[in-house]
Amino acid sequence: DHLGGISKFNNATIFLRRDEYEWLKQICDRFKNKPKYASGWCHKMGLGNPQEDLFAFGVSKQDFEAIEIAKSENRLQLIDGKELVEVLTGVWTCGNGAHTPGSQWILIQGS
């Protein structure tokens, strides 16, 4: 869920909906000078304040930085729209914008 641990995949191509990237960038820009950067869904548990930190959005500054590194290395593939797109043979992604603006489903063809 979200981007947790994305930095562990430092050679992978990342397929991300453009809406999601823009949303993440906007949030990270908003909080770039705040000391609190953490990941988690803790706002719903009363542990994060959306006016003060990223904790409330389930976004980690480190995870977004990993996305920016992937972008600079041409490993980030931004997908426009919500339609079904085959990203690899037998692997499709479909945007749904449900959980976050650029949420997507992954469909894998079985044998």
BELTAWO-V968952 format. One record per residue. N is the residue number from 0. RES is the residue in three letters. OMEGA is omega in whole degrees, 0 to 359 (NA if undefined). D_FIRST is the distance of its C-alpha to the first C-alpha in Angstrom with 2 decimals. Layout:
N|RES|OMEGA|D_FIRST  N|RES|OMEGA|D_FIRST
This chain:
0|ASP|184|0.00  1|HIS|185|3.80  2|LEU|185|6.39  3|GLY|177|6.98  4|GLY|184|9.90  5|ILE|181|10.52  6|SER|179|14.12  7|LYS|182|14.69  8|PHE|190|14.92  9|ASN|174|17.86  10|ASN|186|19.67  11|ALA|168|17.08  12|THR|182|17.25  13|ILE|178|14.16  14|PHE|186|14.08  15|LEU|176|12.80  16|ARG|181|14.26  17|ARG|177|16.96  18|ASP|180|16.21  19|GLU|179|12.78  20|TYR|181|14.65  21|GLU|178|17.46  22|TRP|179|15.52  23|LEU|180|13.86  24|LYS|180|17.37  25|GLN|180|19.06  26|ILE|181|17.15  27|CYS|176|17.67  28|ASP|181|21.27  29|ARG|185|21.81  30|PHE|187|20.98  31|LYS|180|22.34  32|ASN|179|25.31  33|LYS|182|23.75  34|PRO|186|23.68  35|LYS|172|20.52  36|TYR|180|17.33  37|ALA|177|14.55  38|SER|177|10.84  39|GLY|179|9.81  40|TRP|192|10.12  41|CYS|179|13.70  42|HIS|180|15.58  43|LYS|178|15.50  44|MET|179|17.06  45|GLY|184|19.58  46|LEU|181|18.59  47|GLY|180|17.85  48|ASN|183|20.19  49|PRO|176|19.10  50|GLN|188|22.57  51|GLU|187|22.32  52|ASP|179|19.02  53|LEU|180|15.50  54|PHE|185|14.41  55|ALA|184|14.62  56|PHE|183|12.19  57|GLY|183|9.19  58|VAL|177|10.47  59|SER|176|12.20  60|LYS|181|15.46  61|GLN|179|15.26  62|ASP|179|12.07  63|PHE|176|13.83  64|GLU|177|16.97  65|ALA|176|15.57  66|ILE|179|14.87  67|GLU|175|18.43  68|ILE|178|19.82  69|ALA|179|18.43  70|LYS|181|20.03  71|SER|179|23.27  72|GLU|182|23.35  73|ASN|177|22.91  74|ARG|179|19.73  75|LEU|177|17.69  76|GLN|179|18.32  77|LEU|183|17.85  78|ILE|179|18.13  79|ASP|174|20.16  80|GLY|183|20.14  81|LYS|184|18.33  82|GLU|178|20.42  83|LEU|182|19.68  84|VAL|175|19.96  85|GLU|183|20.61  86|VAL|174|19.03  87|LEU|180|20.48  88|THR|179|23.06  89|GLY|180|21.68  90|VAL|181|18.11  91|TRP|173|17.42  92|THR|180|14.86  93|CYS|179|15.53  94|GLY|178|14.56  95|ASN|177|14.31  96|GLY|184|13.80  97|ALA|186|12.87  98|HIS|174|9.98  99|THR|186|10.68  100|PRO|181|13.75  101|GLY|178|12.42  102|SER|178|9.71  103|GLN|174|10.61  104|TRP|174|11.18  105|ILE|179|12.19  106|LEU|180|15.56  107|ILE|181|17.37  108|GLN|177|21.12  109|GLY|180|22.60  110|SER|NA|26.03
